[in-house]
């Protein structure tokens, strides 16, 4: 008997996933729980094992193809094998696939039960409860990709009014085109250039020796996320110079104490602590905009993302509940997360649900940058290289350790004044780190 495996909803709001790599070929014999395929959604890369023992009868999509939720991904001729029942906790873990760029392996029975049950959205972190403000009632959730929602906003279409032709009623860009053709154009839509819906892919002509690499997998996900952030969040950047002379001295003393504890102490834990203190004073920076319900979600927990360069590209690791950790505990966690990314052992929790992100290249940090917000967060802080610079203190020319901070913020959620005051508060703590401990953050 043939068993058809339908792609389940691997994460909240997921409508499709990209096939990254098949682990088997048609005709191969497979055992229960043997890895079959690796797929990637906006949330995570997932290795799906075989829910049945038997022979691979069909692989319906190739590497780089997009498979919609509910579509048949592969077919297995069972050969009389059966699937063990899954526990409720296993199903809950399956449903909890979260944001991040790591590979997670699920038990085959869990996958089968989740598909049958129809995976639902994961619950938010228990570390703290978000506060939702400016709520709008009476809205129905529409199934559509972020890109489709963005196009609908750009051409002034209420996506809730558009009949969806995709799987499970998902609204596609073709649905938007058809809806636009059958309505009188509004002033806002008339002001938008037609290429937003009709734009053709740009072709690059060959003019010499070159190498062509398939644009898929992790690099494409990074590109999609960056483009979504730039074209959705209303970015603005504010830059400030910070005198870190006192911080250098405190770090030098604390570094020796950290070595006694087996902890490698950098400047980053101090910066994380200063950022948390600033977020507590300015909650608009620790928020996100839920576009589906038109609500601003202010979070009462502080999961600080740290942009980390890994083998597959830029990854944001997450120091969870940073407000409850000491400087040394943050240092140990940053080291653990960096190693996990390099080793490919980072978990979903290590890479998901950050509330504010810090991007630092250390000595390679340059003088200034305009970092792109880790969507859907409200802001990202770029930390640039620390170096000795000429300075004037008490009317005298001297040499001081200094660095620049560049913060990019979503102007939809954060006013320029609030962003500037936040940076000034972070600056004050870094320039006088003893105050950081008095703040008890």
N, C-alpha and C positions, 0 to 999 in steps of 0.2 A: 504494500500500500504506500502511496506517495504522501509525504508530509510537506505541506507548503509553509514556509516560515515567512510570516508577515513582519515587516520592520516595525518594532514597537516605538512608542514615544519615550525616548531615552532621557528626556529632560523637559522641564516645564516650557510649554509653548513651542516645542520642536515640531516642525512640519516635514522636514526632510533631512537626509544625511548623505555625506559623500562616501562612496566606496574607496577606501584607501588601498587595501591589499587583500587579495584572496589567499588563504593558507592552504587551499585544496583546489583540485581540478575536477571537472566532470568525469565520473567513472571511478573516482577514488573511494575506497572504503573508509568510513569514519566511525570512531567510537563515541560513546556518550561523553560530553564535555570536551571533546577535542576542538581546538580553535578552528573556526571556519573562516571568519572574515573580520577585518578591522575597518570600522566605519568612523567617520568624524562628523559631529554636529557642531553648532555654534558653541556648545557647552563643553564637550569633551570628546576625546578619542576613545572608542570602546571596542574591545575585542570580544566578539560574540562566539560562544562555543556552540557545538552541535547539541540541539535538544533531543536528538534521536541517534541511535546507532543504525548504520545502514550504508547505502551507497549514494554518492552525490549524483543526482539526476539532472539538475539544471542550476546554473548560476546566471541570474537574469540581468545583472549589471556588470559593467567593466570598471576597472580602476579609474577614478576621476568622475564617474557617472554619479548623478544625484538620484537617490531613491526616496520617494515620498513615504511618509508614515502610513502604514496599512497596506502598502504594496508588497507583493511576493518577492523577497530578496533572493531566496534559493529554495530548492526542492530536494528532499532526501527520500529515497526509497527505503522504508523503515527496516524491512527484514525481520519484523516481529519484535523489535526492541521496545521498551517502555520507558517512561519518564517518572522518576520518583517525585512525590508531591513536595511542594516547597512550603516553607514556613512563612508565617506572616512577617516575621522580621526580615527574612530574605527578600520578600517582595518590597518591603519598605526601603531596604538598601538599594534595590534596583531603581526605585522611583526617585532616589535621592541623588541621581547623577547630577553633578553641579558644574559650574563654570570652571574651565581650566584646560590645559593642553597636556594631559597625561593619559596613559593607557590604563583602563580599568578592565579587569576580567570578571565576568559574572558567571555564576553557576547556571548550567543549561536549564535546569528545572525552574530556576527563578525567572529566567527569560521567558520560558513558555507560559508560566502562570501570569506574568506581567502582561504578556501579549493578550492572553485570554481575558484578563480583568480590565485591560485598558488603563495603562499607567497614568496616575494623576500627579499633580504638581507636588513637589517636595515642600515640607514645612520649613519656615525660616529658622535661623540659628537660635538655640536656646540660651545663648550667651546674653541676650537682651532683646527687648521687644521694640520694634520700630514704632515711631509715632507718625500716624498718617494725618495730614492736614489738608485743607482745601478740597474736601471730598466732593465728588459729583455723583449723585445717586441715579439709579434707573438706567445705567448703561449695560449693554450686552457685549460680552467679549467676542471679538471677531478674530477668526483664525487667519493670520496673514504673516508673512515674513516682515522683519524690520524694514527691508528695502522696499517692499510693496507699500507699507504704511508711509514711508518717507515720500514716495512718489505721489501717493494720494494727497498728502498735505501740500506738496508743491503745486499740484494742479487743482487744489481747492475741491477735493472730493471727500464727502463724508463716507468713509469706508464701511460704516455700518449699514449704508443703504445699497451697497453693491452686492448683488447675488454672486456667490462663490461657486466656481466650476471645478475647483481642485478637490483633492481627496479630503473627505470629511467636511466639505463645504469651504475649503480654504480659498480665500480671495487671491487671485493672481494678477500680474500686470496686464495680461490679456483681458481679464474681467474689467480692469480699470479703463482700458482702451474702449471696450464695447460700451461701458457705461457713459463714457465721455462723449461718444458719438451720438448717443440717444438723448442727450440733454442739451438745453440751451447753455452756451458758455457764460459763466459768470465773469464779472470784471476781473476777479483775481486770477481765474484760469486763463483769461485772454491775455493777461500780462505775463504769463509764463511762456518761455520758449518751447515750441513743440518738441524739440529733440529730447526733452526729459523722458518722454514715453517712446519716442520713435528712434532714439539714438542707436546707431549701429556700432558694433565693436570696431575698434581701431586696428587696422592691419599694418604690420611693420614689414616694409619691403626689404628683400635681401640685397646687399650691395658689397659682398665680400665674404671672407671666411667668418663663420659664426657658430655658436652652439645654441641649440634650442632645448629648453628644459620644461617639462610639463608644469604648468602653474596650478598646483593643487596641493592638497595636504596642509601641513602646518603653515607654510609660507602664504598660501591663499587665505587661510583663516585669519592670519595676522593682518593681511591686506584688507580683508573684508571688515574686520573690527576697526581698523584705523580709519577706513573710509566712512564707516557708519558713524564713528565718533565725530569726525571733522564735519560731515554734512548734516549732523543732527544737533549736537551741542553747539551753542553759540560761544566759541572760544574767545577769551581775552587773556593776555599775559601781563603780569606785573613782576618787576625785577628789583631786588634790593641787595645791597652789599652788607656783609656781616663781618664784624671784627671778632675773630675767634682766638685771640691771644690767650684769654683766660681758659677757654675750652681746651686749647692745646696743653696747657699746664695741668688741668684736671685730668685729662685723658692720659697723660704720661704717668701720673701717679696711680690712676685706676687700672691702667694696663698691666702694671706689675702685679697688682692684687688679683686681676683676672687670670694671669698666668698661673698663679698659685692654685687657682680653682680649675685649671685646665680649660679656661675660656679665652678665646681670641677676641679681644675687645677693639673694635674700630670706632669711628666717630658716628656711624649710623645709628646705634642704639640711643645716643644722646639726642640725635635729630628726631628719631621716632617719638621719644618722650616729649620733646618740645612741641611736636606736631599734635600729639594727643591733647596736651594742655590747651593748645590753640583751638582745636576742634570742640573741646568742651565749652569754651567761651563763645564760639561762633558755630552753632549747630547747623547753619545753612550749608556749611562746607562738608558736613558729614551726612549728606542727603542724596537722594536720587529722585528723578521724575518718573512716575508711573504713567506713561502716555496712554495706556489702555483704559485707565480710569480717571485720568486728569487729576492725579493726586501727587503732592510732594511728600515723600517718605523721609522723615528725619529719624536717624538711627541712634539709639541710645547704647550702642556697643561700638567698639573701636577695633576693627580688623584692618590693620595697616598693610597695604600691598607694597611689596618691594620688587621693582622691575629687575629681573635677573636674566642675563644672557645664558642660554642653554644650548645644547648641541643642535636642537631643532629650531632655534630662534629665540626671540624675546618672550620670556615667561614672567608672569606676575605671581610671586609667592606671597603667602599671607601670614603675617604675625597676628594671630587671633588674640583678642582681648588684651591688646598691648597696654591698656591702662592698668591692668592688674599685675603686670610683670615688672620685675626690677631691671635695672640696666644690664646686669650680668645675665639674667634670664632671657632678655631680648637678644643679647649677643649670641647666646648658645642656640636660640631658635633660628636666628638668621643664618648661622653656620650650618645648622642641620638642614634647613630648607635649601640652601645653595648646593649642598652635597647631594641632596635628593634629586634636584633638577639635573645635575651633571650625571648622576647614576641612572636616571630614568625611573626612580622609585617613588617619586612624589605622588601623594594620594589626592583624591578629589578635595578633601578638606584643606590640603596644603595650597591649593590653587584656586579656591573659590570664595566668593562673597566678601571680597575686600570692600571697605567703605571709603577709603582714601588711599592714594598711591604716592609713593616716593620713588623717584628715578635718580639714581646716582651712578656715575661712571668712575668715581674716585679720582685718581690722578689724571684720567683721560677726560674728565668732565668739561674741559673748556671753560670759557668765560661766561657764556650765556646760551640758552636755547629756548625754544618755544615748545615744550613737551605737549604731546597729544593726550587728552584726557582718556583714562581707562574707563570707557563707557560701560555702565550708565552712572558712574560716580560724578560728583560735582567738581572735583578738582584733582590736580596732580602737581606735586612739588618737585622741580628739578634742582638737584644739588650739584654744584660745580666745584672745580678743583680748588683746594685750599693752598694758598701760596703766600709768601712774604711780599708785601707791597709797601710803597711809601705812604705815610699817613701823617696827619697833623694832629697833635694832641697838646693841649694847653699852649698853643701858639708855637710849638716846636715840631720840626720835621723829624720823624722817626720811622722805623721799620716795624710793621705789625703783620701778624698772620690774618689773612682775610679770605673770604670766598663770597660768591654770589648765589642767591636763591632766586629761581625763576618759577613762578606759579602760574599755571593755566587753569582757568575756572570757567564753568558754564554760566554765562551771563543770564540765562533763563532762571537760574536758581540763586546766584550770588551777585550782589551789587559790587561795583568796583570799590566803593568805600570799605565794605565789609572784608573784601579780599585783601585790601591793603592793610587794614588793622590786624587781620589774622597774621600776615607776614611780619608785621612789626612786633606782635606778641611772641612769635617764634624767635625772631631776632633777639629780643630782649633776654629770653631764656638761654640762648646760645652764647650771648655775649657775657652773661653772668650766670654760669651753670649752677652756682650754689642756690640760686632762686628756684631752679628746677626741682630740687629736693624739698624746698619749703612749700612748693605747690602740691607735693605729695601725689604726683601723677605717675 
